[in-house]
């Protein structure tokens, strides 16, 4: 099966879809144009898309033969960024842009669907295409999973464009691949007093300062140096005037960990440290932890399948096996908590960074991505 040739044959079709989407970027959970557009394309392929939640779309491609169900996810949302590329197909929506390449994800997933539809009679099982809202902010993946989109799915795959590798390259990573994130807010309640009479108050600023410093010792002294972790306090607000002991301090920050065990360990060490320092300093403290995106943990055999598929398609020297995980986050982790699978990277070459107004992925990547997604799903159904 020459998926690369099949993807090349429909390159114009795929590029046009990508450009249409690029001109109409939409905020997370507001992907109304995008989801309608996707439904129309899927219907033109003979599939029966189902609207899911508000803007998600699911379409099942039933092969002619019995077999497993494998899924592929493409995220659809854009970012509130002003496009600065000057391209003829630049965003038509002021202040919104597909600056994370999700337009590339949708177009290549639709192209993979088109390729696999043409092989429907040979497919043993079902391929489910998942078009997901709101990756950037609140985890559309979580809501899709909770609504049952993975029921009956045996393996799930997804991909993201990356500018660290050129078009024609793919990247895979075994095991822990993206960090988990836990934003936090610590509120310290002290007692105000005259700045000259500290013994009558409980200084929230002093307690907060001790907490900021001590939190950094968790990573350096309590966690193993083998497994990286990050605690950052990004804001510290307290006090009203130079001669008043502050009665309140609010610290906000974020944590990054790799793997669920370390995530729970870091959170518990932090809560413990905050409570104990607060007690020692004579103040009260509340720690409010947000359970942000879980890490992405790729299944070993699913990742082997992706690597093998990519090597056969692109050549072994065009497949990067990442030695380290990424510190960024990605809500595909919610899918992987519910079904084995793998999340891989599609090279789009260097341009301005992702999440910037100049981001300009190499469209040549669309052909490679479409072919690779089709081949991964084909192989996941057990076909050679
Ligand atoms: Ni993204």
Boltz pocket constraint, residues with backbone or C-beta under 6 A from the ligand:
constraints:
  - pocket:
      binder: B
      contacts: [[A, 100], [A, 101], [A, 102], [A, 135], [A, 160]]
      max_distance: 6.0
